[in-house]
Amino acid sequence: MIRFSVLGIPIEIQPFFWLTLVILGGASGADSPEQILGIGLFVIAGFISILVHELGHALTARHFGAQPHIALIAFGGYAAYSGVRMSRRQSFLITAAGPTIQLVLGFAVILLSLALPPLSLHGEYFLGTLIWISFAWAILNLLPVLPLDGGQMLEAALGPQRLKITLWVTIIVSVVAGLAIHEKTGSWIFPIFLGMFGWQAFQQLKGRSWR
C-alpha cells in the first residue's frame, strides 16, 4: 500500500488499484515488450486521470471547511471528508467537481497535444489514452446511477424526500446504459458493475416503507 499527500491531502493507493488498471490495459495480451510498455503507459495515464478526479472532490470539500482524504481502490477510488456537515448544495458541488475537473483535464491534454511537436508513437499513445480515460471515466461517473457521481448529484438535487425517484432512475439507467455499453464495446465489465448498482437500488427500494 502506498501513502503520500498532494496539496496537503492524504492519499492511499491499494494494490488492487494497480491490478485493475493492468487488467483494463490489456494484460491478457501482453506477450511482447512493446505491449508491456503500452500497458505501463495505460496504468500511468489512468492513475493521473483518476487522481485528478478525486482531487476535484477533495479540494472542493476542503474549500467548504472539511478535512478530506483520498483512497484509490479497485475500479477507481473515492474522496471522503470529515469535520463539516454539508448542505445539499455543497454536496452537489463536491460531487460535481470530480468529473468536471476530469473533463477539463481531457480538454487540456487535447490542447497540449495540438501545441506539441510530433511525438513518438508511445507519446501519442500516452496522451491519447489520457484523453480517452478522462472523458470516458467522467462520462461514466455522470450517469444518474447510485453510487456514481451522477447518482449522488441527482440525490442531492432531489433531496431525501424523493429518494424513491432516485432509486428508480438508478435501476432504469443502469439497465439501459449497461446494455448499451455492452452493445458498443462487447465488454461485460462495466455492464456487470452497473447491474450490481441497479440491483442494490432495487433491494433498497424493496427494503423501505414508502409513504
C-alpha positions as CSV (number, residue, x, y, z in Angstrom):
1,M,0.0,0.0,0.0
2,I,1.3,3.4,-1.0
3,R,0.7,6.6,1.1
4,F,1.6,10.2,0.3
5,S,-0.1,13.6,0.1
6,V,-0.8,16.1,-2.7
7,L,-1.6,19.7,-1.9
8,G,-1.9,18.6,1.8
9,I,-4.5,15.9,1.1
10,P,-3.6,12.4,2.3
11,I,-3.8,9.8,-0.4
12,E,-3.7,6.0,-0.1
13,I,-3.3,3.6,-3.1
14,Q,-4.3,0.0,-2.6
15,P,-2.6,-2.8,-4.6
16,F,-5.8,-3.8,-6.4
17,F,-6.0,-0.3,-8.0
18,W,-2.8,-1.1,-9.9
19,L,-4.0,-4.6,-10.7
20,T,-7.3,-3.3,-12.1
21,L,-5.6,-0.8,-14.4
22,V,-3.2,-3.5,-15.6
23,I,-6.2,-5.8,-16.5
24,L,-8.0,-2.9,-18.2
25,G,-4.8,-2.0,-20.1
26,G,-4.8,-5.5,-21.7
27,A,-2.6,-7.7,-19.5
28,S,-4.0,-10.8,-21.2
29,G,-2.4,-9.8,-24.5
30,A,1.0,-8.7,-23.1
31,D,3.3,-11.1,-25.0
32,S,5.9,-8.6,-26.1
33,P,8.0,-5.7,-24.6
34,E,6.1,-3.3,-26.8
35,Q,2.7,-4.4,-25.4
36,I,4.0,-4.4,-21.8
37,L,5.2,-0.8,-22.3
38,G,1.7,0.1,-23.6
39,I,0.1,-1.4,-20.5
40,G,2.5,0.6,-18.4
41,L,1.6,3.8,-20.2
42,F,-2.1,3.0,-19.7
43,V,-1.6,2.5,-16.0
44,I,0.2,5.8,-15.6
45,A,-2.5,7.6,-17.7
46,G,-5.2,6.0,-15.6
47,F,-3.5,6.9,-12.3
48,I,-3.1,10.6,-13.3
49,S,-6.7,10.9,-14.6
50,I,-8.4,9.2,-11.7
51,L,-6.3,11.0,-9.1
52,V,-7.2,14.3,-10.7
53,H,-10.9,13.3,-10.5
54,E,-10.6,12.5,-6.8
55,L,-8.6,15.7,-6.1
56,G,-11.6,17.6,-7.6
57,H,-13.8,16.2,-4.9
58,A,-11.3,16.6,-2.1
59,L,-10.2,20.1,-2.9
60,T,-13.8,21.3,-3.1
61,A,-14.7,19.6,0.2
62,R,-11.7,21.4,1.8
63,H,-12.9,24.7,0.3
64,F,-16.1,24.1,2.4
65,G,-14.1,23.5,5.5
66,A,-13.9,19.7,5.6
67,Q,-10.8,17.5,6.1
68,P,-10.6,15.3,3.1
69,H,-8.6,12.2,2.2
70,I,-8.4,10.1,-0.9
71,A,-8.2,6.3,-1.4
72,L,-7.6,4.7,-4.8
73,I,-9.0,1.2,-4.9
74,A,-10.1,-1.4,-7.4
75,F,-12.0,0.2,-10.3
76,G,-11.5,3.7,-9.2
77,G,-11.4,5.4,-5.8
78,Y,-13.2,7.8,-3.5
79,A,-12.6,11.0,-1.7
80,A,-14.0,11.1,1.8
81,Y,-14.2,14.0,4.3
82,S,-15.0,14.8,7.9
83,G,-15.4,17.7,10.2
84,V,-18.3,19.5,8.5
85,R,-21.9,18.7,7.7
86,M,-22.6,19.7,4.1
87,S,-25.7,21.2,2.7
88,R,-27.4,19.6,-0.3
89,R,-25.9,22.4,-2.5
90,Q,-22.4,21.8,-1.1
91,S,-22.7,18.1,-1.5
92,F,-23.8,18.6,-5.1
93,L,-20.8,20.8,-5.9
94,I,-18.3,18.5,-4.2
95,T,-19.6,15.6,-6.2
96,A,-19.8,17.5,-9.5
97,A,-16.2,18.8,-9.1
98,G,-14.7,15.3,-9.7
99,P,-16.0,14.7,-13.3
100,T,-15.8,18.4,-14.1
101,I,-12.1,18.7,-13.4
102,Q,-11.5,15.4,-15.2
103,L,-13.2,16.7,-18.3
104,V,-11.1,19.9,-18.0
105,L,-8.0,17.6,-17.9
106,G,-9.2,15.9,-21.1
107,F,-9.6,19.1,-23.0
108,A,-6.3,20.5,-21.6
109,V,-4.5,17.4,-22.9
110,I,-6.1,17.8,-26.3
111,L,-4.9,21.4,-26.5
112,L,-1.4,20.3,-25.3
113,S,-1.2,17.6,-28.0
114,L,-2.1,20.2,-30.7
115,A,0.6,22.5,-29.4
116,L,3.4,20.0,-29.1
117,P,5.7,19.0,-32.0
118,P,5.2,15.5,-33.5
119,L,5.6,12.9,-30.8
120,S,6.8,9.3,-30.9
121,L,4.1,6.5,-31.1
122,H,4.5,5.9,-27.4
123,G,4.0,9.6,-26.7
124,E,0.9,9.8,-28.9
125,Y,-0.5,6.6,-27.3
126,F,0.0,8.0,-23.8
127,L,-1.7,11.4,-24.5
128,G,-4.5,9.7,-26.4
129,T,-5.1,7.2,-23.6
130,L,-5.1,10.0,-21.0
131,I,-7.7,11.9,-23.1
132,W,-9.8,8.8,-23.5
133,I,-9.7,7.7,-19.9
134,S,-10.5,11.3,-18.7
135,F,-13.6,11.6,-20.9
136,A,-14.8,8.0,-20.5
137,W,-14.4,7.9,-16.8
138,A,-16.0,11.3,-16.3
139,I,-19.0,10.5,-18.6
140,L,-19.5,7.1,-16.9
141,N,-19.5,8.7,-13.5
142,L,-22.0,11.3,-14.6
143,L,-24.6,8.6,-15.2
144,P,-27.5,9.1,-12.8
145,V,-26.8,5.8,-11.0
146,L,-26.1,5.5,-7.3
147,P,-23.4,5.3,-6.1
148,L,-21.8,7.0,-9.1
149,D,-21.3,10.8,-9.0
150,G,-24.3,11.4,-11.3
151,G,-26.5,9.4,-8.9
152,Q,-25.2,11.3,-5.9
153,M,-25.7,14.6,-7.7
154,L,-29.3,13.5,-8.5
155,E,-29.9,12.5,-4.9
156,A,-28.5,15.9,-3.7
157,A,-30.7,17.8,-6.2
158,L,-33.9,15.9,-5.4
159,G,-33.3,15.6,-1.6
160,P,-34.0,12.7,0.8
161,Q,-37.8,13.0,0.4
162,R,-37.5,12.0,-3.3
163,L,-35.1,9.1,-2.8
164,K,-37.6,6.7,-4.4
165,I,-37.3,8.6,-7.6
166,T,-33.5,8.5,-7.4
167,L,-33.6,4.7,-6.9
168,W,-36.0,4.1,-9.8
169,V,-33.8,6.3,-12.1
170,T,-30.8,4.3,-10.9
171,I,-32.5,1.0,-11.8
172,I,-33.6,2.1,-15.2
173,V,-30.4,3.9,-16.3
174,S,-28.2,1.0,-15.0
175,V,-30.1,-1.5,-17.2
176,V,-30.2,0.7,-20.3
177,A,-26.7,2.0,-20.0
178,G,-25.3,-1.4,-19.2
179,L,-26.9,-3.0,-22.3
180,A,-25.8,0.0,-24.5
181,I,-22.1,-0.3,-23.3
182,H,-22.1,-4.0,-23.9
183,E,-23.6,-3.5,-27.4
184,K,-21.0,-0.8,-28.2
185,T,-17.9,-2.4,-26.7
186,G,-18.6,-6.1,-26.3
187,S,-17.3,-5.9,-22.8
188,W,-19.2,-7.1,-19.7
189,I,-17.0,-5.4,-17.1
190,F,-18.9,-2.1,-16.7
191,P,-22.3,-3.6,-17.5
192,I,-21.8,-6.0,-14.6
193,F,-21.0,-3.2,-12.3
194,L,-24.0,-1.2,-13.5
195,G,-26.1,-4.3,-13.0
196,M,-24.9,-4.6,-9.4
197,F,-25.7,-0.9,-8.7
198,G,-29.2,-1.4,-10.2
199,W,-29.7,-4.5,-8.0
200,Q,-28.6,-2.6,-4.9
201,A,-31.1,0.1,-5.7
202,F,-33.8,-2.4,-6.2
203,Q,-33.1,-4.1,-2.9
204,Q,-33.1,-0.7,-1.1
205,L,-36.4,0.1,-2.8
206,K,-37.9,-3.1,-1.5
207,G,-36.4,-2.8,1.9
208,R,-38.0,0.5,2.8
209,S,-41.5,1.6,3.7
210,W,-42.6,4.4,1.5
211,R,-45.4,6.8,2.3
